[in-house]
Amino acid sequence: MDAGRLVVERGLVLASGGNLSVRVPGTDTMLVTASGTWLDRLRPGDFAELTLGGEHRGGPRPSVEWRLHARTYAVRADVEAVVHLHPQHVLLVDLLGERIRFTTLDHRFYLGSAGRVPFAPAGSIELAESAAQAAQDHDAVVLAHHGCSTLGATVEMALRRALNLEEAATMTYRLLLAGNHEADFPEEWRDRIIDV
C-alpha cells in the first residue's frame, strides 16, 4: 500500500490510473488492484485474487489490465511483482520518437534496457500479449500512448525500475531540449556493471 502512495506522490500516475500486482509465491495466483482503485488510497480489501488464467477467486472486480499482469507472470517465472503506471516523461519521450537513454549508473543497473510496444487498447489481449513478449527480454516496457510496466522479484524492485525509467526519460528530455542527441552511458561499461 506504501507503493501506491509513493507512485502517486512522485507523479507517476493520477487518480485511479495505474495498477499493481504480486504473484502469490509458489502458485499460479496473483493479487491485482481492483478496478477504479486510487493507488494512494489502497486498503487490504482493494485487491482481487485471480489465477494467471483469469479465474476470479476472490475480492473485488480486478483492474481491466489484469491480463497484462497475468501474461507477464506467465512468461517470467522470476517476476513476483508488476507495476503498471502512466509516467509523463516516459510517454513524452516516446511520443517524440526518441529512445529513452539510460545515462546514469542507477539507470543502467536497475534497467539496462526497456522494451516498447505499439498502442493497443487498455485491457486488451493484444496489449497483454505484446507487453508479455517484450517482457521476456526487458524489465521495463513502454506502452505507446499509455504508460509502462515494470517488473521485479519484489515490489520494491519493480518500483525502483519505474522510478528510474521516469528519471531516465526526464534526463533524456532535458538532453533533447539542450540539443544533445548523443549523451549516453559509456559503451565500454554497459555490460560490466555488477551488483555491489
VENTA-V890587 format. One record per residue. N is the residue number from 0. RES is the residue in three letters. SS is DSSP state (alpha for helix, beta for strand, coil for the rest). PHI is phi in whole degrees, -180 to 180 (none if undefined). PSI is psi as a letter, one per 20 degrees, with the letter a starting at -180 (* if undefined). Layout:
n:N res:RES ss:SS phi:PHI psi:PSI
n:N res:RES ss:SS phi:PHI psi:PSI
//
This chain:
n:0 res:MET ss:coil phi:none psi:h
n:1 res:ASP ss:alpha phi:-63 psi:h
n:2 res:ALA ss:alpha phi:-60 psi:g
n:3 res:GLY ss:alpha phi:-62 psi:g
n:4 res:ARG ss:alpha phi:-62 psi:g
n:5 res:LEU ss:alpha phi:-61 psi:g
n:6 res:VAL ss:alpha phi:-68 psi:h
n:7 res:VAL ss:alpha phi:-71 psi:g
n:8 res:GLU ss:alpha phi:-59 psi:h
n:9 res:ARG ss:coil phi:-84 psi:j
n:10 res:GLY ss:coil phi:76 psi:k
n:11 res:LEU ss:coil phi:-85 psi:i
n:12 res:VAL ss:coil phi:-162 psi:q
n:13 res:LEU ss:coil phi:-120 psi:q
n:14 res:ALA ss:coil phi:48 psi:c
n:15 res:SER ss:coil phi:-98 psi:j
n:16 res:GLY ss:coil phi:-76 psi:r
n:17 res:GLY ss:coil phi:77 psi:r
n:18 res:ASN ss:beta phi:-160 psi:q
n:19 res:LEU ss:beta phi:-129 psi:q
n:20 res:SER ss:beta phi:-149 psi:q
n:21 res:VAL ss:beta phi:-136 psi:q
n:22 res:ARG ss:beta phi:-83 psi:p
n:23 res:VAL ss:coil phi:-78 psi:o
n:24 res:PRO ss:coil phi:-52 psi:p
n:25 res:GLY ss:coil phi:75 psi:j
n:26 res:THR ss:coil phi:-132 psi:r
n:27 res:ASP ss:coil phi:-102 psi:k
n:28 res:THR ss:beta phi:-117 psi:q
n:29 res:MET ss:beta phi:-134 psi:q
n:30 res:LEU ss:beta phi:-111 psi:p
n:31 res:VAL ss:beta phi:-131 psi:q
n:32 res:THR ss:beta phi:-60 psi:q
n:33 res:ALA ss:beta phi:-73 psi:q
n:34 res:SER ss:coil phi:-59 psi:p
n:35 res:GLY ss:coil phi:77 psi:j
n:36 res:THR ss:coil phi:-72 psi:p
n:37 res:TRP ss:coil phi:-85 psi:p
n:38 res:LEU ss:alpha phi:-65 psi:h
n:39 res:ASP ss:alpha phi:-85 psi:j
n:40 res:ARG ss:alpha phi:-124 psi:k
n:41 res:LEU ss:coil phi:-61 psi:q
n:42 res:ARG ss:coil phi:-129 psi:r
n:43 res:PRO ss:alpha phi:-55 psi:h
n:44 res:GLY ss:alpha phi:-80 psi:j
n:45 res:ASP ss:alpha phi:-92 psi:j
n:46 res:PHE ss:beta phi:-120 psi:p
n:47 res:ALA ss:beta phi:-97 psi:q
n:48 res:GLU ss:beta phi:-106 psi:p
n:49 res:LEU ss:beta phi:-136 psi:q
n:50 res:THR ss:beta phi:-79 psi:r
n:51 res:LEU ss:coil phi:-66 psi:i
n:52 res:GLY ss:coil phi:-86 psi:i
n:53 res:GLY ss:coil phi:101 psi:j
n:54 res:GLU ss:coil phi:-73 psi:p
n:55 res:HIS ss:beta phi:-80 psi:o
n:56 res:ARG ss:beta phi:-104 psi:i
n:57 res:GLY ss:beta phi:167 psi:r
n:58 res:GLY ss:coil phi:85 psi:a
n:59 res:PRO ss:coil phi:-72 psi:r
n:60 res:ARG ss:coil phi:-63 psi:p
n:61 res:PRO ss:beta phi:-74 psi:r
n:62 res:SER ss:coil phi:-51 psi:q
n:63 res:VAL ss:coil phi:-60 psi:h
n:64 res:GLU ss:coil phi:-87 psi:j
n:65 res:TRP ss:alpha phi:-57 psi:h
n:66 res:ARG ss:alpha phi:-64 psi:h
n:67 res:LEU ss:alpha phi:-57 psi:g
n:68 res:HIS ss:alpha phi:-67 psi:g
n:69 res:ALA ss:alpha phi:-62 psi:g
n:70 res:ARG ss:alpha phi:-67 psi:h
n:71 res:THR ss:alpha phi:-64 psi:g
n:72 res:TYR ss:alpha phi:-61 psi:h
n:73 res:ALA ss:alpha phi:-64 psi:h
n:74 res:VAL ss:alpha phi:-97 psi:i
n:75 res:ARG ss:coil phi:-131 psi:n
n:76 res:ALA ss:coil phi:-64 psi:h
n:77 res:ASP ss:coil phi:-82 psi:i
n:78 res:VAL ss:coil phi:-93 psi:p
n:79 res:GLU ss:coil phi:-117 psi:i
n:80 res:ALA ss:beta phi:-148 psi:q
n:81 res:VAL ss:beta phi:-130 psi:p
n:82 res:VAL ss:beta phi:-119 psi:p
n:83 res:HIS ss:beta phi:-116 psi:o
n:84 res:LEU ss:beta phi:-133 psi:r
n:85 res:HIS ss:coil phi:-127 psi:m
n:86 res:PRO ss:coil phi:-70 psi:p
n:87 res:GLN ss:alpha phi:-68 psi:h
n:88 res:HIS ss:alpha phi:-72 psi:h
n:89 res:VAL ss:alpha phi:-60 psi:g
n:90 res:LEU ss:alpha phi:-67 psi:g
n:91 res:LEU ss:alpha phi:-61 psi:g
n:92 res:VAL ss:alpha phi:-63 psi:g
n:93 res:ASP ss:alpha phi:-64 psi:g
n:94 res:LEU ss:alpha phi:-63 psi:h
n:95 res:LEU ss:coil phi:-76 psi:i
n:96 res:GLY ss:coil phi:77 psi:k
n:97 res:GLU ss:coil phi:-103 psi:q
n:98 res:ARG ss:coil phi:-84 psi:p
n:99 res:ILE ss:coil phi:-70 psi:p
n:100 res:ARG ss:coil phi:-96 psi:p
n:101 res:PHE ss:coil phi:-96 psi:n
n:102 res:THR ss:coil phi:-92 psi:i
n:103 res:THR ss:coil phi:-114 psi:r
n:104 res:LEU ss:alpha phi:-58 psi:g
n:105 res:ASP ss:alpha phi:-63 psi:g
n:106 res:HIS ss:alpha phi:-58 psi:g
n:107 res:ARG ss:alpha phi:-66 psi:g
n:108 res:PHE ss:alpha phi:-67 psi:g
n:109 res:TYR ss:alpha phi:-79 psi:h
n:110 res:LEU ss:coil phi:-115 psi:g
n:111 res:GLY ss:coil phi:75 psi:g
n:112 res:SER ss:coil phi:-159 psi:r
n:113 res:ALA ss:coil phi:-138 psi:p
n:114 res:GLY ss:beta phi:-85 psi:r
n:115 res:ARG ss:beta phi:-146 psi:p
n:116 res:VAL ss:beta phi:-126 psi:q
n:117 res:PRO ss:coil phi:-69 psi:r
n:118 res:PHE ss:coil phi:-61 psi:p
n:119 res:ALA ss:coil phi:-146 psi:q
n:120 res:PRO ss:coil phi:-58 psi:q
n:121 res:ALA ss:coil phi:-57 psi:p
n:122 res:GLY ss:coil phi:80 psi:i
n:123 res:SER ss:coil phi:-79 psi:q
n:124 res:ILE ss:alpha phi:-63 psi:h
n:125 res:GLU ss:alpha phi:-60 psi:g
n:126 res:LEU ss:alpha phi:-65 psi:g
n:127 res:ALA ss:alpha phi:-60 psi:g
n:128 res:GLU ss:alpha phi:-69 psi:g
n:129 res:SER ss:alpha phi:-68 psi:h
n:130 res:ALA ss:alpha phi:-66 psi:g
n:131 res:ALA ss:alpha phi:-65 psi:h
n:132 res:GLN ss:alpha phi:-62 psi:g
n:133 res:ALA ss:alpha phi:-66 psi:h
n:134 res:ALA ss:alpha phi:-69 psi:i
n:135 res:GLN ss:coil phi:-63 psi:h
n:136 res:ASP ss:coil phi:-115 psi:i
n:137 res:HIS ss:coil phi:-140 psi:q
n:138 res:ASP ss:coil phi:-93 psi:i
n:139 res:ALA ss:beta phi:-140 psi:p
n:140 res:VAL ss:beta phi:-132 psi:p
n:141 res:VAL ss:beta phi:-85 psi:p
n:142 res:LEU ss:beta phi:-105 psi:o
n:143 res:ALA ss:coil phi:-52 psi:p
n:144 res:HIS ss:coil phi:59 psi:k
n:145 res:HIS ss:coil phi:-144 psi:f
n:146 res:GLY ss:beta phi:169 psi:c
n:147 res:CYS ss:beta phi:-154 psi:r
n:148 res:SER ss:beta phi:-128 psi:p
n:149 res:THR ss:beta phi:-126 psi:q
n:150 res:LEU ss:beta phi:-125 psi:q
n:151 res:GLY ss:beta phi:-167 psi:r
n:152 res:ALA ss:coil phi:-74 psi:i
n:153 res:THR ss:coil phi:-141 psi:r
n:154 res:VAL ss:alpha phi:-61 psi:g
n:155 res:GLU ss:alpha phi:-59 psi:g
n:156 res:MET ss:alpha phi:-68 psi:g
n:157 res:ALA ss:alpha phi:-60 psi:h
n:158 res:LEU ss:alpha phi:-67 psi:g
n:159 res:ARG ss:alpha phi:-58 psi:g
n:160 res:ARG ss:alpha phi:-66 psi:g
n:161 res:ALA ss:alpha phi:-64 psi:g
n:162 res:LEU ss:alpha phi:-63 psi:g
n:163 res:ASN ss:alpha phi:-70 psi:h
n:164 res:LEU ss:alpha phi:-64 psi:g
n:165 res:GLU ss:alpha phi:-67 psi:h
n:166 res:GLU ss:alpha phi:-64 psi:g
n:167 res:ALA ss:alpha phi:-64 psi:h
n:168 res:ALA ss:alpha phi:-66 psi:h
n:169 res:THR ss:alpha phi:-63 psi:g
n:170 res:MET ss:alpha phi:-62 psi:g
n:171 res:THR ss:alpha phi:-60 psi:g
n:172 res:TYR ss:alpha phi:-62 psi:g
n:173 res:ARG ss:alpha phi:-64 psi:h
n:174 res:LEU ss:alpha phi:-63 psi:g
n:175 res:LEU ss:alpha phi:-64 psi:g
n:176 res:LEU ss:alpha phi:-61 psi:h
n:177 res:ALA ss:coil phi:-82 psi:i
n:178 res:GLY ss:coil phi:84 psi:j
n:179 res:ASN ss:coil phi:-97 psi:o
n:180 res:HIS ss:coil phi:-113 psi:j
n:181 res:GLU ss:coil phi:-116 psi:h
n:182 res:ALA ss:coil phi:-55 psi:p
n:183 res:ASP ss:coil phi:-161 psi:r
n:184 res:PHE ss:coil phi:-67 psi:q
n:185 res:PRO ss:coil phi:-56 psi:p
n:186 res:GLU ss:alpha phi:-53 psi:g
n:187 res:GLU ss:alpha phi:-68 psi:i
n:188 res:TRP ss:alpha phi:-106 psi:i
n:189 res:ARG ss:coil phi:-57 psi:h
n:190 res:ASP ss:coil phi:-102 psi:j
n:191 res:ARG ss:coil phi:-118 psi:j
n:192 res:ILE ss:coil phi:-79 psi:p
n:193 res:ILE ss:coil phi:-119 psi:q
n:194 res:ASP ss:coil phi:-79 psi:o
n:195 res:VAL ss:coil phi:-103 psi:*
//
